[in-house]
Amino acid sequence: MRQRSLIAITAALAAGALTLTACGSRDDSAGSDSEGSGGGTTVVIGVDAPLTGDLSALGLGIKNSVDLAAKTANKEKTVEGVTFKVEALDDQAQPSSGQQNATKLVADKDVLGVVGPLNSSVAESMQKVFDDAKLVEVSPANTNPALTQGTDWQKTKTRPYKSYFRTATTDAIQGPFAAQYVYNDAKKKKVFVIDDKKTYGAGLAATFTEEFKKLGGKIAGTEHINPDTKDFSAVATKVKNSGADVVYYGGEYPQAGPLSKQIKAAGAKIPVVGGDGIYSADFIKLAGASGTGDLATSVGAPVEELPSAKEFVANYKAAGYKEAFEAYGGYSYDSAWAIIEAVKKVVEDNNGKLPSDARAKVTAAMQNVSFDGVTGKVSFDEYGDATNKQLTVYSVEKGAWKAVKSGTYTG
């Protein structure tokens, strides 16, 4: 009832038209205030992402795509008797904010699933909060393997939290995939590796480095940067003096753009390669003309080129969102739709109503969710990881990202 006035609520209660259902979900039998609503019981899908700050371009794309999924489900009455609403919270890419947001979402009994976060480091701070409450979380963007397979994932895979899922593939695949492209396709044999010391960046750089060395490549040097600065002249000079023919950066676009620009300015006319964290139009703006030829890997196939995504792209445009859906739009829509499908299963199994233990039931149902989504087939393995392992390499050409190769990592 987030959009109803207190007077309207009071009147509805007095008339006996408004009752609270199990798990705190609302039964608005007098009608809903949302256009194209699916029915009386309101289910909230939470969103946690950076909605302000350096990474807001990606975060707003996530929020908008979840909003589109909820509106589509309501319009099509995907879950009979249920209206979906979205509660989006800003984590500013900070783990402490993410944890506070997780606590807030858990406290709202109408929240039966959460999409997000963007950052793996933020996810680390949220997982236990959600798991203790049996509240399902589906990330469209987290790629650190430890989130689903445990900190010792390279030796023994152990799933830490049963409530955590993701539609993005992991850095256990993304890093090596990039290494194979750089070594085999781009024919670069000597790399300078840089990371931002954060969970995502350091983890991605490590998996890239291991595969690159395995292929026979040489590590010309390594460096860590402070993500809070924009002056990378010292590391740019080290890159120039190292003789490297390529740079691999583990981190995100707010730092990667200026870093690329300064490396070229120092005299090292070599490409900078990164992961999905730099695959944003904002990277190109920050890198400027010198960013031409830089490379990024990102999860899945190019959304714009997938037949399954044509409707999503058209509907997103028609909805009039001010911000682009960016790298994770399709995955965010699919993450939200996975929650919708899980809610649908739980409702159908309980004679058309939500059970008193709806959160636990939705979390359990998520394990067996399977559907054809925007990004292709959506389903999860025993760790909660996406079964879709496809990745794409993009190159900056004429001021835009252009897909140059799609495929899967062959280890």
Salt bridges, closest charged atoms under 4 A:
ASP33 OD1 - LYS85 NZ 2.90
ASP54 OD2 - LYS230 NZ 3.83
ASP67 OD2 - LYS71 NZ 3.12
GLU87 OE1 - ARG2 NE 3.03
ASP108 OD2 - ARG2 NH2 1.99
ASP110 OD2 - ARG26 NH1 2.74
ASP132 OD2 - LYS128 NZ 2.75
ASP185 OD1 - LYS405 NZ 3.25
ASP195 OD1 - HIS224 ND1 3.08
GLU211 OE1 - LYS214 NZ 3.73
GLU223 OE1 - LYS238 NZ 2.70
GLU252 OE1 - LYS198 NZ 2.93
ASP282 OD1 - LYS285 NZ 3.67
ASP294 OD1 - LYS264 NZ 2.68
ASP349 OD2 - LYS345 NZ 2.51
ASP357 OD2 - LYS361 NZ 2.76
ASP372 OD1 - LYS377 NZ 3.98
ASP381 OD2 - LYS389 NZ 3.88
ASP385 OD1 - ARG166 NE 2.70
GLU397 OE1 - LYS402 NZ 3.89
